[in-house]
């Protein structure tokens, strides 16, 4: 069933002169990124992610996307995280046959993430059917490995900084956004107007990635607002992690670090390597990487050294000190090992993955410590643990939580409020229209007010089912001709 647009301009997708914007995900929430730029020449879908978190959002993954798939002429990915790429197999399964544009690292990482996502969904469906905790009979995966294979031939890689024509009056250019390796913002030029989609914006100062790039100021900016209401801490992540590990070791506990396999896992591994080399945590302390996907992602990143500030030698050295567990059946053996250890496992918001097996056995012991190193969306287990829940539900059962939870606020891969404002200042001009996506309502409202007070113009928070006219192409062309005649 298609959504009925609430258009503040009264236009429709049949308009032959107007350029419009609509969001079908990551509108007043941080997951399910799907935005459409409607132009007279082509309708472009920017990102195609899964909804995560609360059930009312996750249910949307099973519904029709709310737009006419046959009208989409191109899909452009900003980066490889599941909330930006995870819906692709469903889109292709529903009939999308066009190109899917992305950078080379994003192409390899997206394939890796989609395969892992399909595998987890197949396993979850199998468990639900075996143990009978799903109300669906039988429980089915959202998509399968076969579905993932079907969409890979549509992937097209492009170079950042290179202008690509995708229609008569529409071109695009990718620019590094500093979020994870391969991540980019995208500027679309429609006639003589520039529309900039930020994707996820990274930190200004990162030991792992280059700072976000800036192009020419855009006429329209659609920007993320994940941390629009807060500033990251001033304490170094290394010292926070050192304190959490050593205080846990003193009482004989284990350290669990749920991680996003791409970007965050590699950053954590690097910090642990540096702490060991500096003698700040025991050199003999076992560090288990119980995430084949994170290990594979690390190998992929070695093939793209230009996307990271780390040298190839440093990458290899930091991986050398890990105990990598490939097989799921070995996880129980690691759990039964009584010695203190560090476990790095997916997923980052504890929505699935092997970290859940460790939580079942370790969450009830107050000697243990869970370290959260990224944003925890509303309705996820990670958010519940951050808010000090007393129990957690896994595979239909409740497990008590007595382990300590520590949040590494300064290790985020997302820009904070100050960094978002600085990015916007460099990317905009006085007449720029700004729209906020990918943020929870409180964060978006805080950023909206901060933009007005600091930069002096209004930003608008996008709602789902809302279609907005950005500008009129005929007007833009008329102004261009008038300007040439004046010369």
C-alpha positions in Angstrom: 0.0 0.0 0.0 1.5 3.4 -1.0 1.7 6.3 1.4 -0.5 9.4 0.8 1.8 12.4 0.7 1.1 15.5 2.7 2.6 18.1 0.4 3.1 21.7 1.6 3.3 22.8 -2.0 0.3 20.9 -3.4 2.4 19.3 -6.1 2.6 15.7 -7.3 5.3 13.5 -8.7 3.8 14.1 -12.2 5.0 17.8 -12.0 7.4 18.2 -14.9 9.3 21.3 -13.6 9.5 20.9 -9.8 12.1 19.2 -7.7 10.7 17.5 -4.5 12.0 15.7 -1.4 10.4 13.0 0.6 11.6 10.6 3.4 10.5 7.1 4.0 12.8 6.3 6.9 15.1 8.1 9.3 12.5 10.8 9.6 12.3 11.7 13.4 14.2 8.4 14.1 17.8 7.2 13.5 17.2 4.1 11.4 15.7 3.0 8.1 17.3 5.7 6.0 15.4 6.1 2.7 15.1 9.5 1.0 13.8 10.3 -2.5 14.8 13.3 -4.6 12.1 13.7 -7.2 13.3 15.5 -10.4 11.7 15.9 -13.8 14.4 13.6 -15.3 14.8 10.9 -12.7 13.6 9.9 -9.2 16.7 9.1 -7.0 16.6 7.0 -3.8 19.3 8.0 -1.4 20.1 5.1 1.0 18.0 2.0 1.5 18.3 1.0 5.2 16.6 -1.3 7.7 14.5 0.0 10.6 15.9 -1.1 14.0 14.8 -0.6 17.6 11.2 -0.5 18.8 8.8 -2.9 17.3 6.6 -0.3 15.6 9.7 0.6 13.5 10.9 -3.0 12.8 7.4 -3.9 11.5 8.0 -1.4 8.7 10.7 -3.6 7.2 7.9 -6.1 6.3 5.7 -3.5 4.7 5.8 -2.0 1.2 8.3 0.9 1.3 5.6 3.6 0.6 6.9 4.7 -2.8 6.5 3.5 -6.4 9.6 1.3 -6.9 9.2 1.3 -10.7 9.7 5.1 -10.7 13.1 4.9 -9.0 15.8 5.5 -11.6 18.9 5.2 -9.4 19.8 4.2 -5.8 22.8 6.0 -4.2 24.3 4.7 -1.0 26.2 6.9 1.4 27.8 4.1 3.3 27.6 0.4 4.4 25.9 0.4 7.8 22.7 -1.8 8.0 20.4 1.2 8.7 21.5 2.6 5.4 21.8 -0.5 3.1 20.0 -3.3 4.8 16.7 -3.0 2.9 18.3 -3.4 -0.5 17.4 -7.2 -0.9 13.8 -6.3 -0.2 13.8 -3.5 -2.7 15.3 -5.7 -5.4 12.9 -8.5 -4.5 10.0 -6.1 -5.0 11.2 -5.2 -8.5 14.0 -2.6 -8.5 16.3 -3.3 -11.4 18.3 -0.1 -11.6 21.9 0.7 -10.7 23.0 0.9 -7.0 25.8 3.5 -6.8 28.5 3.4 -4.0 32.2 3.8 -3.4 34.5 0.7 -3.8 35.0 0.1 0.0 31.2 0.5 0.5 30.6 -2.1 -2.2 32.6 -4.8 -0.5 31.4 -3.9 3.0 27.8 -3.7 1.9 28.0 -7.2 0.5 29.6 -8.4 3.7 27.0 -6.8 5.9 24.0 -8.0 3.8 25.3 -11.6 3.8 25.6 -11.4 7.6 22.2 -9.8 8.0 20.6 -12.6 5.9 22.4 -15.3 7.8 21.3 -13.8 11.2 17.7 -13.5 10.0 17.7 -17.1 8.8 19.1 -18.3 12.1 16.6 -16.2 14.1 13.7 -17.6 12.1 15.0 -21.2 12.7 15.3 -20.6 16.4 11.8 -19.0 16.6 10.3 -22.0 14.9 12.3 -24.5 17.0 11.5 -23.0 20.3 8.1 -21.6 19.5 8.5 -18.0 20.7 7.2 -16.3 17.5 3.5 -15.6 16.9 4.1 -16.3 13.2 3.8 -19.9 12.1 6.1 -20.5 10.5 8.5 -17.6 11.3 10.3 -16.4 8.1 13.4 -14.4 7.6 13.0 -10.9 6.1 15.3 -12.0 3.3 17.7 -14.8 2.6 21.3 -15.3 1.3 19.8 -16.1 -2.1 18.0 -12.7 -2.0 21.3 -11.0 -1.3 23.1 -12.7 -4.2 20.3 -11.5 -6.5 21.0 -7.8 -5.9 24.9 -7.8 -6.1 25.1 -7.5 -9.9 23.4 -4.1 -9.7 26.2 -2.6 -7.6 28.2 0.1 -9.4 31.3 1.7 -7.8 32.3 5.3 -8.3 35.2 7.5 -7.3 34.8 10.3 -4.8 35.2 13.8 -6.3 34.2 12.6 -9.8 31.1 14.1 -11.3 28.7 11.4 -12.6 25.8 12.1 -14.9 22.7 10.1 -14.1 20.2 11.9 -16.2 20.0 14.8 -18.7 19.9 17.6 -16.1 21.1 15.6 -13.0 24.7 14.8 -11.9 26.2 13.7 -8.6 29.5 13.8 -6.8 30.6 11.9 -3.7 32.7 13.5 -0.9 34.2 11.8 2.1 32.0 12.2 5.2 34.5 10.7 7.7 32.0 8.3 9.3 33.4 4.9 8.4 35.8 3.9 5.6 34.0 4.3 2.2 31.3 6.7 3.7 30.4 9.8 1.7 28.1 12.7 1.5 26.5 13.2 -2.0 25.9 16.4 -3.9 23.3 16.3 -6.7 23.3 19.0 -9.3 19.9 19.5 -10.8 19.9 22.1 -13.5 22.0 24.8 -11.8 21.0 23.9 -8.2 23.0 21.8 -5.7 21.2 19.4 -3.3 23.5 17.9 -0.6 22.7 14.8 1.3 25.1 14.5 4.3 24.8 10.8 5.0 26.3 10.2 8.4 28.8 12.9 9.3 32.0 11.8 11.1 34.2 13.5 13.7 36.4 16.5 12.9 39.3 15.0 14.7 39.7 11.2 14.4 42.7 9.0 14.8 41.2 6.5 12.4 39.6 8.6 9.5 40.1 11.8 7.7 37.8 14.7 8.6 34.6 15.2 6.5 35.2 17.1 3.2 33.3 20.2 2.1 32.3 21.1 -1.4 30.7 24.3 -2.8 27.9 25.6 -0.6 24.6 23.9 -1.5 21.2 25.3 -2.2 19.5 22.5 -0.3 21.0 20.4 2.5 19.5 17.2 4.0 21.6 16.5 7.1 21.8 14.0 9.8 21.1 15.0 13.4 22.0 11.9 15.5 23.9 13.8 18.2 22.1 17.2 17.6 21.5 17.6 21.3 24.8 16.8 22.9 28.6 17.3 22.9 31.0 14.4 23.1 33.0 14.1 26.3 36.5 15.6 26.7 38.0 12.5 28.3 40.1 10.5 25.9 38.4 7.2 24.8 41.7 5.4 25.5 41.7 6.4 29.2 38.0 5.6 29.6 38.6 2.2 28.1 41.7 1.7 30.2 39.8 2.5 33.4 36.9 0.3 32.6 39.1 -2.7 31.8 41.5 -2.4 34.8 38.7 -1.9 37.3 37.0 -5.1 35.9 40.2 -7.1 36.0 40.7 -6.2 39.7 37.6 -8.1 40.6 38.1 -11.0 38.2 35.5 -10.0 35.7 35.1 -10.1 31.9 34.8 -7.2 29.5 32.2 -7.4 26.7 32.4 -4.8 23.9 29.5 -5.0 21.4 30.7 -3.4 18.2 29.6 -2.4 14.8 31.7 -4.7 12.6 32.7 -1.9 10.2 34.6 1.1 11.6 33.9 0.8 15.3 35.4 -2.6 15.8 38.6 -1.6 14.1 38.9 1.5 16.2 38.4 -0.4 19.4 41.0 -3.0 18.3 43.5 -0.2 17.6 43.0 1.3 21.0 43.4 -2.0 22.8 46.6 -2.6 20.8 48.0 0.8 21.9 47.0 0.3 25.5 48.9 -3.0 25.5 51.9 -1.6 23.8 52.0 1.2 26.4 51.7 -1.2 29.3 48.4 0.3 30.5 46.5 -3.0 30.3 48.2 -6.4 30.7 50.0 -7.6 27.5 48.8 -11.1 28.3 45.1 -10.2 28.6 43.3 -12.3 25.9 41.2 -10.3 23.4 38.7 -12.4 21.5 37.2 -11.1 18.3 34.1 -13.2 18.1 32.9 -11.7 14.9 33.9 -13.2 11.6 32.3 -10.1 9.9 34.6 -7.7 11.8 37.6 -9.8 10.9 36.6 -9.8 7.3 35.8 -6.1 7.4 39.4 -5.5 8.7 40.8 -7.4 5.8 38.7 -5.4 3.3 40.0 -2.1 4.8 43.6 -3.3 4.3 42.8 -3.3 0.6 41.8 0.4 0.8 44.6 2.1 2.8 43.7 5.5 1.2 40.4 5.4 3.2 42.1 5.3 6.6 44.8 7.3 8.4 46.3 4.0 9.6 49.3 2.4 7.9 49.0 -1.1 6.5 51.6 -2.3 9.0 49.8 -0.8 11.9 46.6 -2.5 10.8 48.3 -5.9 10.6 50.0 -5.5 14.0 46.8 -4.6 15.8 45.0 -7.6 14.3 47.9 -9.9 15.2 47.2 -9.7 18.9 43.6 -10.9 18.6 42.1 -14.4 19.0 39.7 -14.6 16.2 36.8 -17.0 16.5 35.3 -18.1 13.2 32.9 -20.8 14.4 29.8 -20.1 16.4 30.1 -23.4 18.3 33.4 -22.2 19.8 31.7 -19.3 21.5 30.5 -21.6 24.4 34.1 -22.7 25.0 35.2 -19.0 25.3 32.3 -18.4 27.7 33.3 -21.4 29.9 36.9 -20.2 30.1 37.1 -18.8 33.7 40.0 -16.4 33.1 39.3 -12.7 32.6 39.2 -11.6 29.0 37.9 -9.0 26.6 35.3 -10.1 24.0 34.5 -8.0 21.0 31.4 -9.2 19.2 28.5 -7.8 17.1 26.1 -6.3 17.0 26.7 -2.7 18.1 23.2 -2.0 19.5 22.8 -5.7 20.6 20.0 -6.3 18.2 21.5 -9.6 17.2 24.8 -11.4 16.8 27.1 -13.4 19.0 27.3 -10.8 21.8 23.8 -12.0 22.9 25.3 -15.4 23.8 27.8 -13.7 26.1 25.0 -11.5 27.7 23.0 -14.6 28.5 25.9 -16.0 30.6 27.7 -12.8 31.8 25.0 -10.1 32.3 23.9 -11.6 35.6 27.4 -11.3 37.2 28.2 -7.9 38.8 32.0 -8.5 38.3 31.5 -8.2 34.5 31.5 -5.1 32.5 29.7 -4.2 29.2 31.2 -1.3 27.3 29.0 0.5 24.8 30.9 2.4 22.1 28.2 3.9 19.8 24.8 5.3 19.5 22.0 3.1 21.0 18.7 3.6 19.2 15.4 3.7 21.1 14.0 0.2 21.6 17.3 -1.6 21.3 18.9 -3.7 24.0 21.8 -1.3 24.0 19.5 1.6 24.9 17.9 -0.5 27.6 21.3 -1.4 29.2 22.4 2.2 28.9 19.3 3.2 30.9 20.2 0.6 33.6 17.5 -2.0 32.9 17.3 -4.8 35.5 16.7 -7.5 32.9 17.1 -8.2 29.2 15.1 -10.3 26.8 16.9 -12.7 24.4 15.4 -15.5 22.3 12.1 -15.2 24.2 13.7 -15.4 27.7 14.5 -12.8 30.3 18.0 -12.7 31.8 18.9 -10.6 34.9 21.4 -7.7 34.5 23.9 -7.1 37.3 26.9 -6.4 35.2 28.2 -2.8 35.0 27.5 -0.8 31.8 30.0 1.8 30.7 29.4 4.2 27.7 32.4 5.5 25.7 30.8 8.8 24.6 33.9 10.2 23.0 34.4 7.2 20.7 31.3 8.0 18.5 31.6 7.9 14.7 29.0 10.6 14.5 29.7 14.4 14.8 28.3 16.1 17.9 26.3 19.2 18.0 29.3 21.6 17.6 30.8 19.5 14.8 27.4 19.4 13.0 27.1 23.2 13.2 30.6 23.7 11.8 29.9 21.2 9.0 26.7 23.1 8.1 28.4 26.5 8.3 31.0 25.3 5.7 28.4 23.7 3.4 25.7 26.3 3.3 25.0 29.9 2.3 22.5 32.5 3.4 19.7 31.2 1.1 20.2 27.5 1.8 17.2 25.3 2.7 18.1 22.9 5.5 16.2 19.7 6.4 17.0 17.5 9.4 16.8 13.7 9.2 18.3 10.7 11.0 17.7 11.8 14.6 15.4 11.3 17.5 12.9 14.2 18.1 14.7 15.7 21.0 18.0 15.8 19.3 16.5 17.3 16.1 14.7 20.0 18.0 17.8 21.0 19.9 19.8 21.1 16.7 17.1 23.1 14.9 17.1 25.8 17.6 20.9 25.8 17.7 21.1 26.4 13.9 18.6 29.3 14.1 20.5 30.9 17.0 24.0 30.3 15.7 23.7 30.5 12.0 20.6 32.7 11.7 18.4 30.6 9.4 15.6 28.1 9.9 16.0 24.3 9.6 13.1 22.1 9.0 12.5 18.6 10.6 11.3 16.1 8.0 8.3 14.0 8.7 7.4 10.7 7.0 4.5 11.0 4.5 5.5 14.6 3.7 6.5 15.7 0.3 8.2 19.1 0.0 8.9 21.1 -3.1 12.5 22.4 -3.1 12.6 24.5 -6.2 11.3 24.9 -9.7 13.6 23.9 -12.6 12.0 26.3 -15.1 12.6 29.2 -12.7 16.2 28.1 -12.3 16.7 27.9 -16.1 15.1 31.3 -16.6 17.4 32.9 -14.1 20.4 31.3 -15.8 19.3 32.6 -19.2 18.7 36.1 -17.8 22.1 36.1 -16.2 23.8 35.1 -19.5 21.9 37.9 -21.4 23.0 40.4 -18.8 26.6 39.6 -19.5 
